[in-house]
Amino acid sequence: MKKYFLAVLTILMIAGFVGCGVTQTVEQPPVAVREPIETTDAETPPTDAPAIAEQDAEPETPFEPATVRVAAMRGPTAMGLLHLMHEAENGTARNNYEFELLGSPDLVPPLLVQGEIDIAAVPGNLAAVLYNRLDVQALAVVTLGVLHIVDTTDTIHSIEDLRGRTIYTHGQGITPEIALNYVLEQNGLTPGEDVFVEFRAEHAEIAALLETGQAEIALLPEPFVSTVLARVDGLRVALDLSEEWDRVQPDYGLIMSVVIARREFLEQNPQAVAVFLEEYAASVAYVNANVPSAAQLAVDFDLIPALPIAQSAIPRSNIVFITGNEMRQNLIGFYNVLYNANPETVGGAMPSDDFWFND
């Protein structure tokens, strides 16, 4: 028991987040299996065709829906799940899903340790931290960069325009700071010398500074960008940090969210996992292609508080579904940047080959 508490405490310290969560559970009946269609005479194979012994034919195993318990962070991390959550609520999803929406990543490790969830969509660096502490695998990258530089002066149009300026942001020592520093350095700017960064504990504090004119430039994630844009006159999105990252590093993206799962669950439920991945990919495609209805779902599921904010935030949230070797290549490159800046941001060691799930 002592080892369990120490493990969880270590994970929470490295993750560096505090918050609360809200649970939403949805279940649906099993999906009916279609009856086989009878073969007509016209479809009968020729008499000279080799006969197949009936006892040698292996009947297809019918799909049995499983209970899949999924946790996700409120905001962009959970946005790709919106349509699947809607289908689960309506009883049209193929698995029996129980969704838990959380306000902070520090709630995930205890739920995994206690076996209360099977799958979780978490910040990209936390996925590596959890791998180094628990028995989990990465299933997919589900959001790329959601960080944007906003500006009240209409003077920031390139990274070079940040020279001599001060940026207010949140996330010291973790992904936001590391990503910002990486982009600045790759553009020939030294943080602390050419560009000054002021950290604040809460995004709400940064929003207040922008509203009162005490801050002119800030680095914020969605949906906070859309929230502040609606409140601060003259504020504009100056730069998409993900686009700036891609300019200097085209080989792998700026990754914000990753879906992980307990290895035991993956091994015991291969069919259910395959169906989950199919339904998740379809849900992501729906959200990106149907922003107005997806925005309404974001409000209905209490993911984002207001419809206009959701409609603005979804297109800027870089919702994706990247699996397999492409996921592996992107995450290895991204984790190398984090590890070189601070090994503890990925749990002290780079993930090994068994971190990557192969469906």
Number of C-alpha atoms within 10 A of each C-alpha: 6 6 8 12 12 11 17 21 15 15 22 21 12 20 24 16 13 12 10 11 18 12 10 14 15 17 20 19 13 16 15 10 9 7 6 6 6 7 8 7 7 7 8 8 10 9 7 6 7 8 9 8 7 7 7 7 8 7 7 6 6 10 15 14 19 17 14 20 18 21 28 27 24 24 23 29 26 23 29 29 27 24 24 24 26 18 19 22 19 12 18 17 23 22 25 23 24 21 25 20 23 23 18 19 24 24 19 25 24 18 15 21 17 9 13 13 22 21 26 29 30 28 23 27 25 28 25 28 24 25 23 19 15 17 15 25 25 28 27 25 28 30 28 23 26 28 26 23 22 25 22 21 12 14 11 20 12 11 17 14 11 18 18 13 13 17 19 23 25 23 18 15 15 20 21 21 18 20 22 20 19 21 20 22 14 14 14 13 19 15 16 12 10 16 18 16 21 14 17 14 11 11 21 14 14 24 23 15 16 23 18 10 12 10 18 19 29 27 27 25 24 23 24 21 26 21 20 23 19 14 13 16 11 11 20 19 20 21 18 17 23 21 16 21 20 15 13 14 16 11 11 17 20 27 24 26 27 27 24 27 23 20 19 13 17 20 10 10 16 12 17 21 21 13 17 19 16 11 19 21 20 16 23 22 16 18 25 18 12 13 17 17 15 26 25 19 21 28 17 15 16 14 23 24 14 15 18 16 22 27 21 20 25 26 15 20 24 22 26 18 22 18 22 15 12 12 21 21 14 18 25 15 17 21 22 15 17 22 19 11 18 15 15 20 24 25 23 14 16 19 19 11 9 13 20 20 20 11 12
